[in-house]
Amino acid sequence: MNIVIGVIVQLISLYSWALIIYILMSWFPNARESAFGQFLGRICEPYLEPFRRIVPPLGMIDISPIVAFFRSQACNNGPVGNQPMVRIDPGRGIGKG
């Protein structure tokens, strides 16, 4: 079970990096139209769309990707700091963090 949770944590971390790169690509002209940008768009946009519906832009600045990033980090780290949402104690089994 530790391996499964470790893999999930690593996948969320990798996805967070993909979000950061996708967000930064908006600063460079035509970066999102490249093959790499389109690939990131296919994996990041489905996650970002609900946040864009909920979080309104501030003028010309879309802050929904920042909210989405913090949400993914909260899922990865748990509700408080680096406390995981699920704790695995070898002697007692799985419990709430």
Biotite code that builds the C-alpha atoms (Angstrom):
import biotite.structure as struc

atoms = struc.array([
    struc.Atom([0.000, 0.000, 0.000], chain_id="A", res_id=1, res_name="MET", atom_name="CA", element="C"),
    struc.Atom([2.920, 2.339, 0.686], chain_id="A", res_id=2, res_name="ASN", atom_name="CA", element="C"),
    struc.Atom([4.040, 1.875, -2.891], chain_id="A", res_id=3, res_name="ILE", atom_name="CA", element="C"),
    struc.Atom([0.613, 2.813, -4.278], chain_id="A", res_id=4, res_name="VAL", atom_name="CA", element="C"),
    struc.Atom([0.425, 5.974, -2.171], chain_id="A", res_id=5, res_name="ILE", atom_name="CA", element="C"),
    struc.Atom([4.023, 6.832, -3.100], chain_id="A", res_id=6, res_name="GLY", atom_name="CA", element="C"),
    struc.Atom([3.198, 6.472, -6.797], chain_id="A", res_id=7, res_name="VAL", atom_name="CA", element="C"),
    struc.Atom([0.078, 8.647, -6.410], chain_id="A", res_id=8, res_name="ILE", atom_name="CA", element="C"),
    struc.Atom([2.078, 11.344, -4.591], chain_id="A", res_id=9, res_name="VAL", atom_name="CA", element="C"),
    struc.Atom([4.717, 11.283, -7.340], chain_id="A", res_id=10, res_name="GLN", atom_name="CA", element="C"),
    struc.Atom([2.069, 11.517, -10.074], chain_id="A", res_id=11, res_name="LEU", atom_name="CA", element="C"),
    struc.Atom([0.447, 14.517, -8.383], chain_id="A", res_id=12, res_name="ILE", atom_name="CA", element="C"),
    struc.Atom([3.878, 16.127, -8.060], chain_id="A", res_id=13, res_name="SER", atom_name="CA", element="C"),
    struc.Atom([4.600, 15.494, -11.748], chain_id="A", res_id=14, res_name="LEU", atom_name="CA", element="C"),
    struc.Atom([1.190, 16.894, -12.691], chain_id="A", res_id=15, res_name="TYR", atom_name="CA", element="C"),
    struc.Atom([1.901, 19.988, -10.577], chain_id="A", res_id=16, res_name="SER", atom_name="CA", element="C"),
    struc.Atom([5.088, 20.559, -12.558], chain_id="A", res_id=17, res_name="TRP", atom_name="CA", element="C"),
    struc.Atom([3.122, 20.152, -15.797], chain_id="A", res_id=18, res_name="ALA", atom_name="CA", element="C"),
    struc.Atom([0.696, 22.824, -14.549], chain_id="A", res_id=19, res_name="LEU", atom_name="CA", element="C"),
    struc.Atom([3.550, 25.188, -13.697], chain_id="A", res_id=20, res_name="ILE", atom_name="CA", element="C"),
    struc.Atom([5.126, 24.740, -17.128], chain_id="A", res_id=21, res_name="ILE", atom_name="CA", element="C"),
    struc.Atom([1.755, 25.186, -18.847], chain_id="A", res_id=22, res_name="TYR", atom_name="CA", element="C"),
    struc.Atom([1.088, 28.376, -16.872], chain_id="A", res_id=23, res_name="ILE", atom_name="CA", element="C"),
    struc.Atom([4.526, 29.783, -17.681], chain_id="A", res_id=24, res_name="LEU", atom_name="CA", element="C"),
    struc.Atom([4.077, 28.960, -21.376], chain_id="A", res_id=25, res_name="MET", atom_name="CA", element="C"),
    struc.Atom([1.341, 31.602, -21.522], chain_id="A", res_id=26, res_name="SER", atom_name="CA", element="C"),
    struc.Atom([4.036, 34.253, -21.105], chain_id="A", res_id=27, res_name="TRP", atom_name="CA", element="C"),
    struc.Atom([5.777, 33.281, -24.338], chain_id="A", res_id=28, res_name="PHE", atom_name="CA", element="C"),
    struc.Atom([4.202, 33.903, -27.748], chain_id="A", res_id=29, res_name="PRO", atom_name="CA", element="C"),
    struc.Atom([3.133, 30.763, -29.635], chain_id="A", res_id=30, res_name="ASN", atom_name="CA", element="C"),
    struc.Atom([4.529, 28.449, -26.945], chain_id="A", res_id=31, res_name="ALA", atom_name="CA", element="C"),
    struc.Atom([1.167, 26.798, -26.370], chain_id="A", res_id=32, res_name="ARG", atom_name="CA", element="C"),
    struc.Atom([0.775, 26.197, -30.113], chain_id="A", res_id=33, res_name="GLU", atom_name="CA", element="C"),
    struc.Atom([3.888, 23.993, -30.203], chain_id="A", res_id=34, res_name="SER", atom_name="CA", element="C"),
    struc.Atom([3.506, 20.209, -30.028], chain_id="A", res_id=35, res_name="ALA", atom_name="CA", element="C"),
    struc.Atom([4.660, 20.207, -26.396], chain_id="A", res_id=36, res_name="PHE", atom_name="CA", element="C"),
    struc.Atom([2.270, 23.052, -25.542], chain_id="A", res_id=37, res_name="GLY", atom_name="CA", element="C"),
    struc.Atom([-0.649, 21.227, -27.163], chain_id="A", res_id=38, res_name="GLN", atom_name="CA", element="C"),
    struc.Atom([0.235, 18.065, -25.228], chain_id="A", res_id=39, res_name="PHE", atom_name="CA", element="C"),
    struc.Atom([0.274, 20.003, -21.949], chain_id="A", res_id=40, res_name="LEU", atom_name="CA", element="C"),
    struc.Atom([-2.995, 21.665, -22.948], chain_id="A", res_id=41, res_name="GLY", atom_name="CA", element="C"),
    struc.Atom([-4.647, 18.266, -23.428], chain_id="A", res_id=42, res_name="ARG", atom_name="CA", element="C"),
    struc.Atom([-3.646, 17.112, -19.943], chain_id="A", res_id=43, res_name="ILE", atom_name="CA", element="C"),
    struc.Atom([-3.968, 20.430, -18.046], chain_id="A", res_id=44, res_name="CYS", atom_name="CA", element="C"),
    struc.Atom([-7.062, 22.097, -19.518], chain_id="A", res_id=45, res_name="GLU", atom_name="CA", element="C"),
    struc.Atom([-9.597, 19.484, -18.289], chain_id="A", res_id=46, res_name="PRO", atom_name="CA", element="C"),
    struc.Atom([-8.353, 20.117, -14.737], chain_id="A", res_id=47, res_name="TYR", atom_name="CA", element="C"),
    struc.Atom([-8.274, 23.913, -15.158], chain_id="A", res_id=48, res_name="LEU", atom_name="CA", element="C"),
    struc.Atom([-11.750, 24.308, -16.728], chain_id="A", res_id=49, res_name="GLU", atom_name="CA", element="C"),
    struc.Atom([-13.788, 23.910, -13.505], chain_id="A", res_id=50, res_name="PRO", atom_name="CA", element="C"),
    struc.Atom([-11.562, 26.454, -11.747], chain_id="A", res_id=51, res_name="PHE", atom_name="CA", element="C"),
    struc.Atom([-12.043, 28.919, -14.601], chain_id="A", res_id=52, res_name="ARG", atom_name="CA", element="C"),
    struc.Atom([-15.814, 28.643, -14.187], chain_id="A", res_id=53, res_name="ARG", atom_name="CA", element="C"),
    struc.Atom([-15.597, 29.315, -10.437], chain_id="A", res_id=54, res_name="ILE", atom_name="CA", element="C"),
    struc.Atom([-12.741, 31.848, -10.131], chain_id="A", res_id=55, res_name="VAL", atom_name="CA", element="C"),
    struc.Atom([-13.313, 35.082, -12.069], chain_id="A", res_id=56, res_name="PRO", atom_name="CA", element="C"),
    struc.Atom([-10.333, 36.753, -13.757], chain_id="A", res_id=57, res_name="PRO", atom_name="CA", element="C"),
    struc.Atom([-8.870, 39.862, -12.151], chain_id="A", res_id=58, res_name="LEU", atom_name="CA", element="C"),
    struc.Atom([-8.885, 42.260, -15.079], chain_id="A", res_id=59, res_name="GLY", atom_name="CA", element="C"),
    struc.Atom([-6.695, 40.640, -17.718], chain_id="A", res_id=60, res_name="MET", atom_name="CA", element="C"),
    struc.Atom([-5.126, 38.175, -15.254], chain_id="A", res_id=61, res_name="ILE", atom_name="CA", element="C"),
    struc.Atom([-6.525, 34.669, -14.937], chain_id="A", res_id=62, res_name="ASP", atom_name="CA", element="C"),
    struc.Atom([-5.714, 33.443, -11.426], chain_id="A", res_id=63, res_name="ILE", atom_name="CA", element="C"),
    struc.Atom([-7.618, 30.163, -11.736], chain_id="A", res_id=64, res_name="SER", atom_name="CA", element="C"),
    struc.Atom([-4.446, 28.176, -12.605], chain_id="A", res_id=65, res_name="PRO", atom_name="CA", element="C"),
    struc.Atom([-2.880, 29.385, -9.357], chain_id="A", res_id=66, res_name="ILE", atom_name="CA", element="C"),
    struc.Atom([-5.943, 28.208, -7.404], chain_id="A", res_id=67, res_name="VAL", atom_name="CA", element="C"),
    struc.Atom([-5.822, 24.893, -9.269], chain_id="A", res_id=68, res_name="ALA", atom_name="CA", element="C"),
    struc.Atom([-2.123, 24.493, -8.440], chain_id="A", res_id=69, res_name="PHE", atom_name="CA", element="C"),
    struc.Atom([-2.721, 25.152, -4.736], chain_id="A", res_id=70, res_name="PHE", atom_name="CA", element="C"),
    struc.Atom([-5.582, 22.655, -4.799], chain_id="A", res_id=71, res_name="ARG", atom_name="CA", element="C"),
    struc.Atom([-3.343, 19.960, -6.276], chain_id="A", res_id=72, res_name="SER", atom_name="CA", element="C"),
    struc.Atom([-0.727, 20.721, -3.625], chain_id="A", res_id=73, res_name="GLN", atom_name="CA", element="C"),
    struc.Atom([-3.354, 20.462, -0.886], chain_id="A", res_id=74, res_name="ALA", atom_name="CA", element="C"),
    struc.Atom([-4.291, 17.027, -2.208], chain_id="A", res_id=75, res_name="CYS", atom_name="CA", element="C"),
    struc.Atom([-0.652, 16.032, -2.219], chain_id="A", res_id=76, res_name="ASN", atom_name="CA", element="C"),
    struc.Atom([0.284, 17.433, 1.205], chain_id="A", res_id=77, res_name="ASN", atom_name="CA", element="C"),
    struc.Atom([-2.939, 17.070, 3.134], chain_id="A", res_id=78, res_name="GLY", atom_name="CA", element="C"),
    struc.Atom([-5.014, 19.753, 4.775], chain_id="A", res_id=79, res_name="PRO", atom_name="CA", element="C"),
    struc.Atom([-2.283, 21.022, 7.121], chain_id="A", res_id=80, res_name="VAL", atom_name="CA", element="C"),
    struc.Atom([1.326, 21.464, 6.025], chain_id="A", res_id=81, res_name="GLY", atom_name="CA", element="C"),
    struc.Atom([3.121, 18.278, 5.068], chain_id="A", res_id=82, res_name="ASN", atom_name="CA", element="C"),
    struc.Atom([0.719, 16.061, 6.966], chain_id="A", res_id=83, res_name="GLN", atom_name="CA", element="C"),
    struc.Atom([-0.535, 13.421, 4.520], chain_id="A", res_id=84, res_name="PRO", atom_name="CA", element="C"),
    struc.Atom([-4.292, 12.919, 4.226], chain_id="A", res_id=85, res_name="MET", atom_name="CA", element="C"),
    struc.Atom([-3.833, 9.181, 4.845], chain_id="A", res_id=86, res_name="VAL", atom_name="CA", element="C"),
    struc.Atom([-1.284, 7.831, 7.299], chain_id="A", res_id=87, res_name="ARG", atom_name="CA", element="C"),
    struc.Atom([0.036, 4.308, 7.037], chain_id="A", res_id=88, res_name="ILE", atom_name="CA", element="C"),
    struc.Atom([1.367, 2.905, 10.276], chain_id="A", res_id=89, res_name="ASP", atom_name="CA", element="C"),
    struc.Atom([3.003, -0.494, 9.756], chain_id="A", res_id=90, res_name="PRO", atom_name="CA", element="C"),
    struc.Atom([1.796, -1.748, 13.128], chain_id="A", res_id=91, res_name="GLY", atom_name="CA", element="C"),
    struc.Atom([-1.747, -0.373, 13.013], chain_id="A", res_id=92, res_name="ARG", atom_name="CA", element="C"),
    struc.Atom([-2.698, -0.178, 9.338], chain_id="A", res_id=93, res_name="GLY", atom_name="CA", element="C"),
    struc.Atom([-4.263, 2.743, 7.475], chain_id="A", res_id=94, res_name="ILE", atom_name="CA", element="C"),
    struc.Atom([-5.730, 5.651, 9.399], chain_id="A", res_id=95, res_name="GLY", atom_name="CA", element="C"),
    struc.Atom([-6.576, 9.295, 8.982], chain_id="A", res_id=96, res_name="LYS", atom_name="CA", element="C"),
    struc.Atom([-3.602, 11.690, 9.003], chain_id="A", res_id=97, res_name="GLY", atom_name="CA", element="C"),
])
